[in-house]
Amino acid sequence: MANLKDIKNRIQSVENTKKITRAMKMVAAAKVKKAEYTVKSARPFASMLTDVFKKMLSACGVYENADLNIKSAIENYPALLTKRPVDSVGILVITSNKGLAGAYNANIVRHTLSTIKQYQEKGVKPHLFVVGQKGISALKRKLNDPYYNFEIAKTYIDEINNVTATGANVIAEDIAKYYVEKKIDKIEIITTKFKNMMSYMVEDWTLLPLDAENLKAEDEHKINPLMIFEPSEQAILQKIVPMYITNLLFQALLEAQASELASRMTAMSAASNNAEDMIRVLTIDYNKARQWAITQELVEIVSGADALK
């Protein structure tokens, strides 16, 4: 029979853990409400921006940079629209900086490793752009694994702590530079799509090259041919493309942030419930041990009394 003091200490330890998990659940629940509102509010703008982008692509038709003043890689939209054979791929992996979010980060890393293996089998070298300390740590441990062959090109930590358009723009410029300089021939995003408080999905989003043919609007959605652009369609598209890429990254970060908080809230809720169940079982064990100790003492007293007769 277990020692009464040991059981009591264990009960106290589980109760302390339950207080922590319950507090973390409440914090995550408060944050996820705001994150859910933010991500759902951003979706209409992203949808409208995509529609405008489609219309501009339909209006321009030919992509030239002869008359463009290109100051950064992300403004070089003709290069971003150029397709070429895929010999190397960039993968933007969005994870979190903190743990205790259930299988959230593990699911993303597992999906990333599966994607890396698929590209390796096709003879394509993966280059990773990793957001979040958890993803950075997990994927760095795989660098020495002979089963995987990839490199980590860039890492980002602060961008997921406080998701802003500025942070998304930093990532977008790095990615565009790698693509324009032909260090990578394609890039995709591995993020999580927020569904509701209880669920999310790990998804792949293709970022570069921008598929001009598929993004072109249908005939009924094309810009009125009588519309005049100033200074030119190309100059406007040069502003729209960076906005489109940055907003897509911003939306991916928002989706990931909301999914992480929802996963943490669910995980802490489950941990609190498990702690209550464990306390209930330990309390029963404690009462049994206490009853056994009392019975043992009574037996010793009776035995002692019989021995004196």
Secondary structure, DSSP 8 states (H G I E B T S, - for coil): ---HHHHHHHHHHHHHHHHHHHHHHHHHHHHHHHHHHHHHHHHHHHHHHHHHHHHHHHHH-S---TT----SGGG-HHHHT-----SEEEEEEE--S---STTHHHHHHHHHHHHHHHHHHTT-EEEEEEESHHHHHHHHTTTT-TT---EEEEEESHHHHS--HHHHHHHHHHHHHHHHTTS-SEEEEEEEEEEETTEEEEEEEEEES--HHHHS--GGGS--TT---SS-HHHHHHHHHHHHHHHHHHHHHHHHHHHHHHHHHHHHHHHHHHHHHHHHHHHHHHHHHHHHHHHHHHHHHHHHHHHH-
